[in-house]
Amino acid sequence: MAQPLALALDVPETTGDEDSPEPSPYEESEVHDSFHQLIQEQSLRVAEEGLELMPLAPGRGYQTLPRPEGGPVYSTATLRILASMPSRTIGRSRGAIISQYYNRTLRLRRRRNSRPLLGSVTRSARPSLRLYDLELDPTILEEDKKRSLLVKELQGLSAAQRDHMIRNMPLSLGEKRWLREKSWSPKGKRRGQRGPHGALSCCSRLRYTCILALHSLGLSLLSGLYAARPWRYALKQIGGQFGSSVLSYFLFLKTLLAFNALMLLPLLAFLVGVQAAFPPDPSGPVPAFSGLELLTGGGRFTHTVMYYGYYSNATLSQSCASPREGAPCSPRLGSLPYNMPLAYLFTVGAAFFFICIILVYSMSHSFGESYRVGSTKGIHALTVFCSWDYKVTQKRASRVQQDSICTQLKELLAEWQLRTRPRSTCGQLRQVVVLGLGWLLCLGSTLGCAVAVLTFSEVMVQRPAAGSQGVELLALPLVVSVLNLGASYLFRGLAALERHDSPVLEVYMAICRNLILKMAILGVLCYHWLGRRVEALQGRCWEDFVGQELYRFMVVDFIFALLDSLFGELVWRLISEKKLRRRQKPEFDIARNVLDLIYGQTLTWLGVLFSPLLPAVQILRLLLLFHIKKASLMANCQAPRRHWMASHMSTVFLTLLCFPSFLGAAVFLCYAVWQVRPSSTCGPFRTLNTMYEAGTVWVRRLERAGPGASWLPWLHHFLVENTFFLFLVSALLLAVIYLNIQVVKGQRKVICLLKEQIRNEGEDKIFLINKLHSVYEEEGRSRCGRTQEGTIPPALPVDGGDRKEPCTATHRDPAGRHLDLRSPQDMAVE
């Protein structure tokens, strides 16, 4: 029986770079630790590419390659060509250098019994690449040439361009550092040096010290700004323990906080601050602060900048000696050029317009982020192997990141299982029937709540509002909050009975039902405020009453949110743990809590015209809600039993905030400005028929001022009074939204076409490889035929090497198995 052939890897040897620094023993250990995986991959690649051969069977005089089970078997020549492809030669030379350097340093360590310290070892005594002959791939010469050309090109650039180009190269930090050192010209190296030892001059040392100090200061400021983001660690902790679904609620709360802060700034600058600096004369005795104002919003608050009635209708630019019609003057106003009615109208309108732009931009940006083009194929592997942040060093932060990755994997697996779950026809029919009954019950309860609010509001209109004090003023907000809370629990129970297969669908259904309920109630309340209350409060300041009513609604809604966190989560957890002997905690109701946020924000936008400081109240409310909900979530709630990925929740929340909430509030305020007559006893529009007339009066004054300001009345006439401009802006906004949707659809279609093209390219490669393999099989069969006839020697060298290919003739049957086409005589001879 023939002995197996002992084959070794034969690669031409070359010496290393003479200019490269010698590695220290510490660097050797880093080579061992950092590139151990690369060495294993290189060994596997070598085995796959045919550089190491194994005997096929004892007694046979040729070798073949190891192959995976069920994979195609290619000849050695085919595999050698495949191994020369660019996609398979990347990193081979570097891997060979590192692996052989590791083997030689390992043998060096075994020969030494003890190892001296780094400080006692001279540079000549340290192991070096130059002391050993390394076996390099022949392609390293070509790589060295390319690297040298790259260094020369970099040397021809300026310092800024060179640093910018090196920074943008897809290379490791070590390679970038090597290129930066090599591309530094000798003149630049000698520049700034003085003396034979190459010491830097004092000016150069001072310049480098200042540059490093400024760079460190910039990095510290950036890290400080990143760390100063509100609730950064708290959001990471919530996302890691409860998933992206619960995290979306707190992110939405943070977004609402930013919206209210941006809206409050112009109101403070152009309304509240100016009126506080020039307060009007008191119209009567000011009541003392009793503490009840924190609940009712009346009393002492009525005589402050909190409400509409406190603001004067004075034109602050006119002198007290020449008052004009409809504009009384106060002696303390002096000659400050400021028109308070116009400032009130335009400041509120500009704030709303600014919030509209930011809201539309945020919605489009969130749409592009959440509905990103592409598929989720391969996201599981990316999450497993590419999610860990190696910059994390603290134990607490690493635990949070570990929980976040674990929760993300659970969400991905749950989404994948939901897609692959089969659905029967009977189950679908049952689901449709149950959903229909549930929706009928939800719509009926919504209609009943709206009728109850309308009836109770009519009862409140019949009672004198001036004599109502204390708890009587809180009656309508209490009724509305009780109906909202009870209906939301009813919807949650119906969702439990419906047993949705998808938790995402369950959340969306709950959001739709709560949204319909709250919008119906708010519609009834808007009719109550601008319809019935305006008629009932003729001769009095109805704007102050509406502002106080909206303040009371916000306060009562906040109190009910606290009670829900206390009794709905804490008490239920205690009952389940103590009485029921279960460790099952309640889940966080995302739909109801998000709709509570949208409801509170809608109340803020509805009341900003009647109470300019209402956004400040909303900011304080959101800050308290965040900390209370976070504490209740960590102590009383558990992660969702059915994990799901809330990739589109932020977009859905912003869409609901934009169209039903903001659009409804804008319609409400436009109706109040254009159609409702202001009170004649308070406010900046007390002498006008509508609030909109403040702009018309201002334009008339500009027309009488002179021809220099004649363009402003023309601009007001064509941009404000003309409805064509409003329709044009609305049409442009809708066109932009439509174009964005079409662009995203087109990108998805292009991505699908590109994926199909990539798949076809892969099939083309497989086809070419099979053709190449069939060509080599034909050559092998023809060579065997000529060998048997005696025309050529039985074996030929391959590519000038020492390895020999056997003379075999193989063929494949229709099933893909290899057939031996040699004659029985040849087999008998063997």
C-alpha positions in Angstrom: 0.0 0.0 0.0 1.4 3.3 -0.9 2.3 5.7 1.8 0.4 9.0 2.0 2.3 11.9 0.5 3.7 14.5 2.9 2.8 17.8 1.4 3.8 21.2 2.6 2.9 24.8 1.7 5.5 26.1 -0.7 5.4 29.8 -1.0 8.4 31.9 -2.2 10.3 33.6 0.6 10.9 37.4 0.7 12.3 39.6 3.4 10.3 42.2 5.2 10.5 45.9 4.9 13.8 47.3 6.1 12.2 50.5 7.4 9.6 48.9 9.5 10.0 49.1 13.2 10.8 46.1 15.2 8.0 44.7 17.4 8.5 44.4 21.1 7.5 41.4 23.2 4.4 43.2 24.3 3.5 43.7 20.6 4.0 40.0 20.1 1.4 39.2 22.7 -1.0 41.6 20.9 -0.3 39.9 17.6 -1.2 36.6 19.3 -4.4 37.9 20.8 -5.7 40.1 18.1 -4.9 38.0 15.0 -5.5 34.5 16.3 -8.9 34.5 14.7 -7.4 35.8 11.5 -4.9 33.0 11.5 -7.6 30.4 11.9 -9.6 31.9 9.0 -6.4 32.0 6.9 -5.9 28.3 7.6 -9.4 27.4 6.6 -9.1 29.5 3.5 -5.9 27.8 2.5 -7.6 24.4 3.0 -10.6 25.5 0.9 -8.5 26.9 -1.9 -6.4 23.8 -2.5 -3.1 25.0 -1.0 -3.0 22.0 1.4 -3.8 18.6 -0.1 -5.1 15.5 1.6 -5.0 11.9 0.4 -8.3 10.7 -1.0 -7.9 7.1 -0.1 -5.0 4.9 0.9 -3.3 3.3 -1.9 -4.2 6.0 -4.5 -1.5 8.1 -5.9 -3.2 11.4 -6.0 -4.8 13.8 -3.6 -8.1 15.8 -3.6 -9.5 18.6 -1.6 -11.8 18.4 1.4 -15.3 19.6 0.5 -18.5 20.3 2.4 -21.2 17.7 2.4 -23.5 18.0 -0.6 -21.3 20.6 -2.3 -19.9 20.2 -5.8 -16.5 18.6 -6.3 -14.1 20.6 -8.5 -10.7 19.7 -9.8 -7.5 21.1 -8.4 -7.0 23.4 -11.4 -10.5 24.8 -11.1 -10.0 25.4 -7.4 -6.6 27.1 -8.1 -8.3 29.5 -10.5 -11.0 30.2 -8.0 -8.4 30.8 -5.3 -6.9 33.5 -7.5 -10.1 35.5 -7.7 -9.8 39.0 -6.2 -12.5 38.3 -3.6 -10.5 35.4 -2.3 -7.0 36.9 -2.3 -7.8 39.9 -0.1 -5.8 39.6 3.1 -4.0 36.4 2.2 -0.5 37.9 2.2 -1.0 39.7 5.5 -2.5 36.6 7.0 0.5 34.5 5.9 3.0 37.0 7.4 1.1 37.1 10.7 0.6 33.4 11.0 4.3 32.6 10.3 5.5 35.4 12.6 3.3 34.0 15.3 4.6 30.4 14.8 8.2 31.6 14.9 7.8 33.8 18.0 6.0 30.9 19.7 8.9 28.6 19.1 11.2 31.3 20.4 9.2 31.5 23.6 9.3 27.8 24.1 13.1 27.8 23.8 13.4 30.4 26.5 12.8 29.4 30.1 12.5 32.9 31.4 11.6 36.2 29.8 13.3 39.5 30.8 11.4 42.6 31.4 10.8 45.1 28.5 13.0 47.7 30.0 16.0 45.4 30.2 15.7 44.1 26.7 17.6 46.0 24.0 16.1 46.6 20.6 18.5 44.1 19.0 17.5 41.4 21.4 13.8 41.7 20.7 12.3 39.3 18.2 12.0 41.0 14.8 10.5 40.3 11.4 13.9 40.9 9.9 15.6 38.2 12.0 13.5 35.4 10.4 12.7 34.5 6.9 9.0 34.9 6.3 7.2 33.1 3.6 5.2 35.7 1.6 2.7 35.5 -1.1 4.0 36.6 -4.5 1.2 39.2 -4.7 2.8 41.1 -1.8 5.3 42.7 -4.3 2.4 44.2 -6.2 0.8 45.4 -3.0 4.1 47.0 -2.0 4.2 48.9 -5.3 0.7 50.1 -4.9 1.4 51.2 -1.4 4.5 53.0 -2.5 2.5 54.8 -5.2 -0.1 55.8 -2.7 2.5 57.2 -0.4 4.0 59.2 -3.2 0.6 60.6 -4.1 0.0 61.5 -0.5 3.3 63.2 -0.2 2.4 65.5 -3.1 -0.7 66.8 -1.3 -0.9 69.5 1.3 -1.2 68.5 5.0 -4.9 69.2 5.3 -5.7 67.3 2.1 -3.5 64.4 3.1 -5.1 64.2 6.5 -8.6 64.4 5.0 -7.9 61.7 2.4 -6.3 59.3 5.0 -9.2 59.9 7.4 -11.7 58.8 4.7 -9.9 55.7 3.6 -11.6 52.4 4.6 -8.5 51.2 6.5 -7.6 50.3 10.1 -6.1 52.7 12.5 -2.7 51.0 12.3 -2.6 51.3 8.5 -3.7 54.9 8.6 -1.0 55.7 11.1 1.6 53.9 8.9 0.5 55.9 5.8 0.6 59.2 7.8 4.1 58.5 9.0 5.4 57.4 5.6 3.7 60.2 3.7 5.3 62.8 5.9 8.0 64.3 3.7 11.6 64.4 4.9 11.5 68.2 4.6 8.5 68.2 6.9 10.2 65.9 9.3 13.3 68.1 9.5 11.1 71.3 9.7 10.9 72.6 13.2 13.9 70.5 14.3 17.0 72.1 15.7 20.3 70.5 16.8 21.8 67.1 15.9 19.4 65.2 18.1 16.3 66.5 16.2 14.8 68.3 19.2 11.8 70.5 18.6 12.2 74.2 19.0 10.3 76.1 21.7 7.9 77.7 19.2 7.1 74.3 17.6 6.7 72.7 21.0 4.4 75.5 22.1 2.4 75.3 18.9 1.9 71.5 19.2 1.0 71.9 22.9 -1.7 74.4 22.0 -3.0 72.3 19.2 -3.3 69.2 21.4 -4.9 71.3 24.2 -7.5 72.7 21.8 -8.2 69.3 20.4 -8.6 67.8 23.8 -10.9 70.7 24.8 -13.0 70.1 21.7 -13.3 66.4 22.4 -14.3 67.2 26.0 -17.0 69.7 24.9 -18.4 67.2 22.4 -18.5 64.5 25.1 -20.0 66.9 27.5 -22.7 67.9 25.0 -23.4 64.2 24.4 -23.6 63.5 28.1 -25.8 66.5 28.7 -28.6 65.2 26.6 -31.7 64.8 28.8 -32.4 61.4 30.2 -29.7 59.7 28.1 -29.0 56.9 30.5 -32.6 56.5 31.5 -33.7 56.0 27.9 -31.0 53.4 27.4 -32.1 51.5 30.6 -35.7 51.6 29.5 -34.9 50.3 26.0 -32.7 47.6 27.4 -35.2 46.2 29.9 -38.5 46.8 28.2 -37.7 47.0 24.5 -38.3 49.5 21.8 -42.1 49.5 22.1 -42.1 51.0 25.7 -39.1 53.2 24.8 -41.1 54.8 22.0 -43.5 56.3 24.6 -40.7 58.1 26.4 -39.0 59.2 23.2 -42.4 60.7 22.1 -42.6 62.5 25.5 -39.2 63.9 24.9 -40.2 65.1 21.5 -43.3 66.9 22.9 -41.1 68.5 25.5 -38.9 70.0 22.7 -42.0 71.2 20.8 -43.4 73.0 23.8 -40.0 74.6 24.6 -39.7 75.9 21.0 -43.2 77.3 21.2 -42.7 78.9 24.5 -39.7 80.9 23.5 -41.3 83.4 21.1 -44.3 83.8 23.5 -42.0 84.7 26.3 -39.9 87.1 24.2 -42.7 89.0 22.4 -45.7 88.8 24.6 -45.2 87.8 28.2 -41.9 89.6 28.7 -43.1 92.9 27.1 -46.4 92.9 29.0 -44.6 92.0 32.3 -42.2 94.9 31.7 -45.1 97.3 31.1 -48.1 96.1 33.2 -51.5 97.7 32.6 -53.4 99.6 35.3 -55.4 97.2 37.5 -59.1 97.3 36.8 -60.1 96.2 40.3 -58.9 94.7 43.6 -56.5 91.9 43.2 -57.4 88.8 45.3 -54.8 87.2 47.5 -53.2 83.8 46.6 -55.0 81.0 48.4 -53.5 77.9 46.9 -56.8 76.8 45.2 -55.6 78.5 42.1 -53.2 75.6 41.4 -56.3 73.4 40.7 -58.8 75.9 39.3 -56.5 78.3 37.5 -58.6 81.3 38.7 -58.3 83.8 41.5 -54.9 85.4 41.6 -53.8 83.9 38.3 -56.5 85.9 36.4 -54.6 89.1 37.1 -51.3 87.9 35.8 -49.8 87.4 32.3 -51.1 83.8 32.5 -54.4 84.7 30.7 -55.6 86.7 27.7 -57.6 89.3 29.7 -54.5 90.7 31.4 -52.9 91.9 28.1 -53.7 95.5 27.1 -54.8 96.9 23.7 -52.4 99.9 23.9 -50.2 100.9 21.0 -47.0 101.3 22.8 -45.5 103.5 20.1 -47.8 106.4 20.5 -47.5 109.3 23.0 -49.9 109.9 25.8 -50.6 113.4 24.5 -52.1 112.2 21.2 -54.0 109.1 21.8 -55.7 107.5 18.7 -59.0 105.9 18.4 -59.4 102.5 19.9 -55.9 102.7 21.5 -55.8 104.0 25.1 -52.5 105.0 26.5 -50.8 104.5 29.8 -48.3 107.1 31.1 -45.7 104.5 31.8 -45.5 103.3 28.2 -43.4 106.2 27.1 -42.5 106.0 23.4 -41.7 102.3 23.0 -42.6 101.3 19.4 -44.7 98.3 20.0 -48.3 97.4 19.0 -49.6 94.9 21.5 -52.7 93.6 19.6 -50.7 93.1 16.5 -47.9 91.5 18.4 -50.3 89.1 20.2 -51.9 88.0 16.9 -48.7 87.6 14.9 -46.7 86.0 17.7 -49.3 83.2 18.2 -49.6 82.8 14.5 -45.8 82.7 13.9 -45.4 80.2 16.8 -48.0 77.9 15.3 -46.5 78.2 11.8 -43.0 77.4 13.2 -44.3 74.4 15.1 -46.1 73.3 11.9 -42.8 73.4 9.9 -40.9 71.5 12.6 -43.6 68.9 13.0 -43.8 68.2 9.2 -40.0 68.0 9.0 -39.9 65.7 12.0 -42.6 63.5 10.5 -40.8 63.2 7.2 -37.4 62.5 8.9 -39.0 59.9 11.1 -40.7 58.4 8.0 -37.4 58.1 6.2 -35.7 56.5 9.3 -38.4 54.0 10.2 -39.5 53.0 6.7 -36.0 52.7 5.5 -35.5 51.2 2.1 -34.3 47.6 2.2 -35.2 44.4 3.9 -34.4 42.9 7.3 -32.6 39.9 5.9 -29.3 39.3 7.7 -30.3 41.7 10.6 -30.1 38.8 13.1 -26.4 38.2 12.2 -25.7 41.9 12.4 -27.3 42.2 15.8 -25.3 39.2 17.1 -21.9 40.1 15.8 -22.0 43.9 15.2 -24.1 45.3 18.0 -21.6 45.4 20.9 -19.9 48.8 21.5 -16.4 48.1 22.6 -15.9 51.6 23.9 -18.1 50.7 26.9 -15.9 50.1 29.9 -18.2 50.6 32.9 -19.9 47.5 34.3 -23.3 49.3 34.6 -23.2 50.6 31.0 -22.2 47.1 29.7 -25.1 45.5 31.6 -27.5 48.0 30.0 -26.1 47.3 26.6 -26.3 43.6 27.1 -30.0 43.9 28.1 -30.6 46.0 25.1 -29.1 43.5 22.6 -30.9 40.7 24.3 -34.2 42.5 24.0 -33.5 43.4 20.4 -32.9 39.8 19.5 -36.1 38.7 21.2 -38.0 41.3 19.1 -36.4 40.2 15.9 -37.1 36.5 16.6 -40.7 37.3 17.6 -41.2 39.3 14.3 -39.7 36.4 12.3 -42.0 33.8 14.0 -45.0 36.0 13.4 -44.2 36.1 9.7 -43.8 32.3 9.4 -46.9 31.5 11.5 -49.6 29.9 9.3 -53.2 31.2 9.5 -56.2 29.0 8.8 -59.4 30.2 7.1 -61.6 29.5 10.1 -59.3 31.4 12.4 -59.3 34.4 10.0 -63.1 34.3 9.8 -63.4 34.1 13.6 -61.0 37.0 13.9 -63.0 39.2 11.5 -66.3 38.5 13.4 -64.7 39.3 16.8 -63.2 42.5 15.4 -66.5 43.6 14.0 -68.3 43.1 17.3 -65.5 44.8 19.2 -65.5 47.8 16.9 -69.3 48.1 17.2 -69.0 48.1 21.0 -66.2 50.7 20.9 -68.0 53.0 18.6 -71.1 52.7 20.7 -69.2 53.5 23.9 -67.5 56.5 22.1 -70.9 57.8 21.0 -72.2 57.4 24.6 -69.3 59.3 26.1 -69.7 62.1 23.6 -73.4 62.4 24.4 -72.7 62.3 28.1 -70.1 65.1 27.8 -72.5 67.2 25.7 -75.3 66.8 28.2 -73.2 67.6 31.2 -71.7 70.6 29.5 -75.2 71.9 28.8 -76.0 71.5 32.5 -72.9 73.5 33.3 -73.9 76.3 30.9 -77.2 76.8 32.7 -75.3 77.4 36.0 -73.8 80.9 36.5 -70.1 80.7 35.9 -69.4 83.7 38.0 -70.7 82.1 41.1 -69.0 78.8 40.6 -66.0 78.3 42.9 -63.8 75.4 44.0 -64.9 71.9 43.1 -67.8 73.1 40.9 -65.3 74.4 38.4 -63.6 71.0 38.3 -66.9 69.1 37.6 -66.6 69.0 33.8 -62.9 68.1 33.7 -63.5 65.3 36.3 -66.4 63.8 34.2 -64.3 63.9 31.0 -61.3 62.3 32.7 -63.4 59.5 34.2 -65.0 58.7 30.9 -61.6 58.7 29.2 -60.1 56.4 31.8 -63.1 54.0 31.9 -63.4 53.8 28.1 -59.6 53.1 27.8 -59.9 50.1 30.2 -62.9 48.9 28.3 -60.9 49.0 25.0 -58.1 47.1 26.7 -60.4 44.4 27.9 -61.9 44.0 24.4 -58.3 43.7 23.0 -57.7 40.9 25.4 -60.8 39.1 24.3 -60.0 39.5 20.6 -56.6 37.8 21.0 -54.7 39.4 18.1 -51.9 37.4 16.6 -49.7 40.4 16.2 -49.0 42.6 19.2 -48.3 45.5 16.7 -51.8 45.2 15.4 -53.2 45.1 18.9 -51.4 48.4 19.7 -52.6 50.0 16.5 -56.2 49.0 17.2 -56.0 50.4 20.7 -54.5 53.7 19.4 -57.3 54.1 16.8 -60.0 53.4 19.4 -58.6 55.8 22.0 -58.0 58.4 19.3 -61.6 58.3 18.1 -62.8 58.6 21.7 -60.6 61.6 22.6 -61.2 63.4 19.3 -65.0 63.0 19.7 -64.9 64.4 23.3 -62.6 67.3 22.2 -65.0 68.1 19.3 -67.9 68.4 21.8 -65.7 70.5 24.1 -64.7 72.9 21.3 -68.4 73.4 20.5 -69.1 74.0 24.2 -66.3 76.6 24.5 -66.7 78.6 21.3 -70.5 78.1 20.9 -72.4 77.9 24.1 -69.9 79.6 26.4 -69.5 82.7 24.2 -73.3 83.1 24.1 -73.6 82.6 27.9 -70.8 85.0 28.8 -71.8 88.0 26.8 -70.5 91.1 28.5 -67.8 89.2 30.4 -64.3 88.0 29.5 -65.1 84.6 28.0 -61.5 84.2 26.8 -60.3 84.0 30.4 -62.9 81.4 31.2 -61.8 79.2 28.2 -58.2 79.5 29.2 -59.0 78.6 32.8 -61.1 75.7 31.6 -58.2 74.3 29.5 -55.8 74.7 32.4 -58.2 72.7 34.7 -58.5 70.0 32.1 -54.7 69.7 32.0 -54.4 69.6 35.8 -57.1 67.0 36.2 -55.7 64.8 33.4 -52.3 64.9 35.1 -53.9 63.9 38.4 -55.7 61.0 36.8 -52.4 59.9 35.2 -50.9 59.8 38.7 -53.8 57.8 40.1 -53.6 55.4 37.2 -49.9 54.8 37.9 -50.7 54.3 41.6 -53.8 52.1 41.5 -53.6 50.7 38.0 -50.0 49.5 38.3 -48.8 49.6 41.9 -51.9 48.2 43.6 -52.3 45.6 40.9 -48.7 44.4 41.4 -49.2 44.2 45.2 -52.5 42.2 44.8 -50.9 39.8 42.3 -47.9 39.2 44.5 -49.6 39.0 47.9 -53.1 37.7 47.3 -52.9 35.8 44.0 -49.4 34.4 44.7 -48.3 35.3 41.2 -45.1 37.0 40.1 -46.8 38.4 37.0 -46.7 42.2 36.9 -48.9 44.3 34.7 -47.6 45.5 31.3 -47.2 49.1 30.3 -50.2 50.2 28.2 -48.5 52.0 25.3 -51.6 53.0 23.4 -53.4 54.6 26.3 -50.4 56.5 27.6 -49.4 57.8 24.2 -53.0 59.0 23.5 -52.9 60.7 26.9 -49.8 62.6 25.8 -51.5 63.6 22.5 -54.6 64.6 24.4 -52.7 66.9 26.7 -50.7 68.4 23.8 -53.9 69.1 22.0 -55.3 70.9 25.0 -52.1 73.0 25.1 -52.5 74.0 21.5 -56.1 74.8 21.9 -55.5 77.1 24.8 -52.3 78.9 23.7 -54.4 81.8 22.3 -56.3 82.3 25.6 -53.3 81.4 27.9 -49.9 82.2 26.5 -48.1 80.5 29.4 -50.0 77.2 28.9 -46.9 75.6 27.1 -44.9 76.3 30.3 -47.5 74.3 32.3 -47.3 71.5 29.7 -43.5 71.4 30.1 -43.7 71.1 33.8 -46.4 68.4 33.4 -44.2 66.4 30.9 -41.2 66.6 33.2 -43.2 65.2 36.1 -44.8 62.6 34.0 -41.5 61.3 32.7 -40.0 60.6 36.2 -43.3 59.3 37.6 -43.9 56.9 34.7 -40.3 55.8 34.7 -40.4 55.0 38.4 -43.7 53.1 38.1 -42.4 51.3 35.0 -39.2 50.1 36.8 -41.0 49.1 40.0 -44.5 47.8 38.9 -44.4 46.7 35.3 -42.8 43.9 33.4 -41.5 43.6 29.8 -44.1 42.7 27.2 -44.7 39.0 27.2 -44.9 39.1 23.4 -41.9 41.0 22.1 -42.3 43.1 19.0 -40.2 45.7 17.2 -41.6 49.2 17.3 -39.7 50.3 14.2 -42.6 52.5 12.9 -44.1 53.7 16.2 -42.4 57.1 16.3 -43.7 57.9 12.8 -47.2 56.8 13.7 -47.1 59.0 16.9 -45.9 62.0 15.0 -48.5 61.5 12.3 -51.3 61.4 14.9 -49.8 64.4 16.5 -49.8 66.3 13.2 -53.0 65.5 11.5 -55.8 65.0 14.1 -54.2 67.0 16.9 -52.3 69.9 15.4 -54.7 70.3 12.5 -57.7 70.3 14.7 -56.2 72.9 17.0 -55.3 75.1 14.1 -58.9 74.9 12.8 -60.2 75.8 16.2 -57.9 78.8 16.6 -58.6 80.0 13.0 -62.3 79.9 13.7 -61.7 81.9 17.0 -59.6 84.5 15.2 -61.7 85.0 12.1 -65.3 84.4 13.2 -65.8 84.8 17.0 -66.3 88.3 18.4 -63.8 89.1 21.2 -64.9 90.3 24.6 -65.4 94.0 25.0 -64.1 94.2 28.5 -60.7 92.6 28.4 -57.8 91.6 26.2 -55.9 93.3 23.3 -58.9 92.9 20.9 -61.6 94.4 23.1 -62.6 97.1 20.6 -62.6 95.0 17.4 -65.2 92.8 15.9 -62.8 89.9 15.3 -59.2 89.3 16.3 -58.2 89.3 12.6 -59.2 93.0 12.3 -56.0 93.9 14.3 -54.0 93.3 11.1 -56.5 95.3 9.0 -56.3 98.3 11.3 -52.5 98.1 11.2 -52.5 98.1 7.4 -54.8 101.1 7.3 -52.4 103.0 9.6 -49.5 102.1 7.3 -51.4 103.4 4.3 -51.9 106.7 6.0 -48.3 106.8 7.1 -46.9 107.6 3.7 -45.8 106.1 0.4 -42.6 104.6 1.9 -44.6 101.7 3.5 -47.1 101.2 0.7 -45.7 97.8 -0.1 -46.7 96.4 3.3 -50.4 96.8 2.7 -50.0 95.3 -0.8 -48.2 92.3 0.8 -50.9 91.9 3.5 -53.7 92.1 0.9 -52.2 89.4 -1.4 -50.6 87.1 1.2 -53.0 87.3 4.1 -56.4 88.4 2.9 -56.4 86.6 -0.4 -57.4 82.9 0.1 -55.6 81.9 -3.1 -52.2 82.1 -1.3 -53.5 79.9 1.5 -54.7 77.3 -0.9 -51.4 77.5 -2.8 -49.4 76.9 0.3 -51.6 74.0 1.3 -51.3 72.5 -2.2 -47.5 72.8 -2.1 -47.4 71.1 1.3 -49.5 68.2 0.1 -47.4 68.0 -3.1 -44.2 67.8 -1.0 -45.7 65.0 1.1 -46.8 63.2 -2.0 -43.5 63.5 -3.7 -41.7 62.2 -0.6 -44.0 59.2 -0.6 -43.3 58.5 -4.2 -39.6 58.9 -3.8 -39.6 56.3 -1.1 -41.6 54.0 -3.2 -39.3 54.5 -6.1 -36.2 53.8 -3.9 -37.8 50.6 -2.7 -38.5 49.5 -6.3 -34.9 50.3 -7.3 -33.5 48.4 -4.4 -35.6 45.4 -5.3 -34.3 45.6 -8.9 -30.7 45.8 -7.6 -31.2 42.8 -5.3 -32.6 40.8 -8.2 -29.6 41.9 -10.3 -27.2 40.8 -7.6 -29.0 37.4 -7.4 -28.7 37.0 -11.2 -25.0 37.9 -11.0 -24.5 35.1 -8.4 -26.3 32.7 -10.7 -24.0 33.8 -13.6 -20.9 33.1 -11.5 -22.2 29.6 -10.6 -22.9 29.0 -14.3 -19.4 30.1 -15.3 -17.8 28.0 -12.6 -19.7 24.9 -13.8 -18.6 25.6 -17.4 -15.0 26.0 -16.2 -15.3 22.7 -14.3 -16.8 20.9 -17.4 -13.9 22.2 -19.6 -11.3 20.8 -17.2 -13.1 17.5 -17.0 -13.0 17.3 -20.8 -9.3 18.1 -20.8 -8.8 15.4 -18.1 -10.6 12.8 -20.2 -8.7 13.7 -23.4 -5.4 13.6 -21.5 -6.2 10.2 -20.1 -7.1 9.0 -23.6 -3.8 10.2 -25.0 -1.9 8.7 -22.0 -3.4 5.3 -22.6 -2.5 5.6 -26.3 1.1 6.5 -25.3 1.3 9.9 -26.9 2.1 11.9 -23.7 3.6 11.1 -20.3 1.1 9.9 -17.7 1.4 13.0 -15.5 2.2 16.6 -16.2 3.4 19.4 -13.8 0.7 21.9 -13.0 1.7 25.6 -13.3 5.4 24.8 -13.0 5.0 23.3 -9.6 6.1 20.0 -8.1 2.5 18.8 -7.6 1.1 16.2 -10.0 -2.5 15.8 -11.1 -3.7 12.2 -11.6 -5.0 11.0 -14.9 -8.6 10.2 -14.2 -11.7 10.4 -16.2 -14.8 11.2 -14.3 -18.3 12.1 -15.3 -21.5 13.0 -13.5 -24.7 11.1 -13.7 -28.1 12.9 -13.8 -28.2 12.8 -10.0 -24.9 14.6 -9.7 -22.8 11.7 -8.6 -19.3 11.2 -10.0 -18.8 8.2 -12.3 -15.4 6.6 -13.0 -15.0 6.2 -16.8 -11.8 4.2 -16.6 -11.7 0.8 -18.2 -11.9 -2.4 -16.1 -8.4 -3.3 -17.3 -7.0 -0.1 -15.8 -8.8 -0.7 -12.5 -7.5 -4.3 -12.4 -3.9 -3.1 -13.0 -4.2 -0.7 -10.0 
